[in-house]
């Protein structure tokens, strides 16, 4: 990596080399700030190769401030807010989102069919709506996780704290902590109070006799506790994907479905994908003979 001094030389007026065009003290301080901010930092796989244009990935940026003793401007340094973002991103990557942080964007969601264009438009509208809940359920392989991730990352870029939760992975952890009151309360407090909670694969329990296996009473209790508590605060945003449509969910636990529908602007941001192998985008290149 070039030093700030090397970059500073490139920013100095050409005439300065010949002893002319000497910058003022304030101009020279600005050059130092520009030189520091131009230095590249390191983009890391652990945080999804996040790029911050302010600090250029150094996590510290330079700025001008008035020296209280001289009254002149001077170069100062400050920790960049992206450090907090990177900490959250590391958690998201480690929790299972991985490459999805970079790959699952609205731009990369393909809309070859009309239904894809419609659900993408609804997801994009939600990301800027301020509505408290987005639910997409139904056909596997239809891009549910892609769109939910795109929403989540857009809200994250708006400055909201984000928690990603793979339901079948974290449910056993919650169940195991039921008899550990302090640890259970700490986990539930995090899930209930984070700005944005993204629940992926809600009630995913595999199949039985060709049909989705219904969740247990203990599982629906955990889900209702989280969703109901979050519903009490309109500023909390919940994003949910599931292989169950909301109609399926209403047959399993009407109160959970009702809360979700209500907070999703009375169904405006609920998407139910009917069972149709043609919607399984993962199988699009398979050959049938």
N, C-alpha and C positions, 0 to 999 in steps of 0.2 A: 504494500500500500504506500502510495506517495505520502510524503510528510506535508503538513500544512504549510511549512516554509517553501517547499518546492512549488506547491500550488499558488502560493502568494506571489511568487515571482512571475507566474504567468498572468496574474491579474493586475500587476502594476502597469501603469501607463508606459508605452514603449519609450517615450521621451525621457523617462526617469533614468534609463540606462545611460543616457548622455548628459545627465545632470540638469535636465529641464523638466517641466511639468510635475514639479514636486507636489504630491497630494497634501491636503490639509490634514491636521491631526484626526479630525472626524472621518475624513475619507479613508485614511489609512486604517483606522479601526474597523470601518465597514469592510475593507478589503480582507482584513484578518478574519472577520466573521464569515464572509463569503468563502474564503479559503477553507476554513474549518468545516462549514456545512457542505462543501463540495467533496470532502473526503468520503470515500465509500466505506461502509461498514460491511458486516457479513450477514447474508441471508441464510437461515438455517432450516433444515428439514424438520426439526423438532417443532417449529412454530408455523409450518406450512409454507415456508419461504415468503413470509409476509414482508412486504416492502413499505417502508415509511418515507414519503417524500420530504418530510420536514427535517429529520435527522440523518437521512440517507443510510439508515440501518445501523447507526452507531449508538442509538439510545440516549445520546446527549447531543444537544444542538446549541449553537452559539447565537447570541443576539446582542444588540446595542442597548446600553443603559447609561444613564447620567451618573458620573462620579460625584457623590455628594460633597467631596472636598474640593474638587477643581472646577466642577460645573461642566466638564467636558464629557463627551461620549466615550465609553470604553467597552471593550469586548467582555461579555459575560457568558457563562455556560449554565445550562439547566437540563435536568433529566427530562427526557421526552415522555409524553403520555403513552407512546407506543409500548413502553416497557410493561405497562399494565395489560395492554392488548396482547402482547406476546405471551404473558403469563397465562391468560385465558386460552389463547390459541394452542399453547403447549398441552393444556388439559384437554382441549377438544381433539387434537390429533391423537393424544395418548388414549382417549376414551373410545376411539374407533372411527371417527370421521376421516382421519388420515388424509389421503389425496383428495377426498371429497371437498375439503376446504377450498382447494384451488379449482377442482374440476366441475363441481356441481354449482354452476352459476346460471342465471337466467339466459345469458347469451349462448351457453353451450347446450341448453335444452332444445332438442330438435322437435319441430312441429310439422311433421309430414302429413298428419291427419287433422281434421277439424277439431276433434275432441282434445287433442294435445294443445292446439292453439288456445282453446277455450279455458282449459285448466291453468295454462301458463299465465294467461291474462288475469285470471282471478287471483292467482298467487302473487303476481306483481302488484296488483291493486291492494292486496292485503298489506304488503310490506310498507306501504306509504299511508295506510289508513288510520293507524292508531287504535284499531279494533283489538280486543283482548284475546281472541282465540281463532286459530285456523285449524281445520280438521280435514284430512284427506284419507279415505279408507276404501278398501276394495281390492280389485285385481292386482295380483303381484306382478312385478316387472314393468309397471306402467309409469314409473318415474316419480313415485310419491316421495321417496327419500331425496331425490335430486331437487325437487321443488321446495321441499321443507328446508333443506340445507341452504338453498339460495336465499330463501326468506330470512333464515336465521343469520346468515353472514351479512346480509344487507342491514338488518337491525343492529348487528354488532358494529358495523362500520358507522352507524349513527350514534355510537357511543354507549350502547346499552350492554350491561353485563349479560353473559350468555352461559347457560348450562346445558350440555348435551347428555341425554339419558337414553341408553338402549334398554328398553323395558325388560326383556327377558334376561338380560345380563345383571341388572341391578336389583330386580325384584328379590332374588334369593338373599342378597345382602340386606335389604330392608327387613325381610322376614327373619333373618338370623339375628337382627338387632332388637327385635321386639322385646326381648327379655333383658336388654341392656338400655335402660331408660335414657341415660345421658347421651349415649352414642346414637340411639334412635332419634332422639329429639334434635340432635345436631344435624343429622342427615336430612330429616324432614324439614327443618328450618331452612336449610340451604335450598331444597327443592321448592319450597313454598314461597320463598321470598326473593329469589333471583329475578332480575328484570325480565329476562326471556328464558323460559324453559322449553326445550325441544325434546319431546318424548317420541322416540322412534320405535315402531313395532309394538304399540300398546296391545297388551293381551295376546302376544304371540306365544302360543303353546303347542305348535305343531298341529297335526291332523289326526283324526280318528274316524275310521270308516269313510274316508274321503271328504270329511267335513272338518272345518276348523274346530279345534277343541275349545270349549268354553272355559273362561277363567274360573278359579275357585272363589268361594266367598271371601277368603282372606285376601286374595289378590284384588278383588273389586273394592274391598274395604280400604286397602292402601291407595288405590287409584282415586277413590272418591275423596279421601282425606286430602290428597294433594290438590286435585282439581277444584274441589269445593273451597278450600282455603284460598287458593289463588283467585278464584272468582270474586272474592270479597273486595279485592283491590283492583279497580279498573285500569290502573297503570301497569299491572303485571300482564305480560303477554305469554300465551301458551300455544305452542305449535305441536300438533299431534299427527303421526301417521300410524295406520293400522291396516291389517288385512280385513278387519271388520268394517263394513259401512256403518254409518251412524244409525241406520235402520236396524242393522244386526245388533248394535250396541244397545239400542232401546229395548230390545227383547231380553238382553242379558241383565241390564241395570238401567232402568228408566231414568233414575235421578242423575246418573253420570251423563247419559246422553242429553238429558234436558239442560243440564248446566252448560255443556259444551255448545249446544245449539243456541242457547241464550247469549252466551258470551261471544259467539261467532256472528254477532249482529243478526240474531234470529234466523240463522241458517244461510245468510248471505255468503259466508266464508266457510261453508261446509261443502266438500266435494265427495260424492259417492260414485265410485267407479264400479259398474256392473261387471260380473264375472264374464270375461270374454278373452279366450286365448289370443285373439288378434291384438289385444292391448298389451300383451307381454312383450315389451321391447327387447328384453334379454334374449328372446328366442327368434328375433327377426331374421337372422341369417341361417337358420336351420333349414335343412332340406327334407321334405317328406316324399316318399315314393310309394 
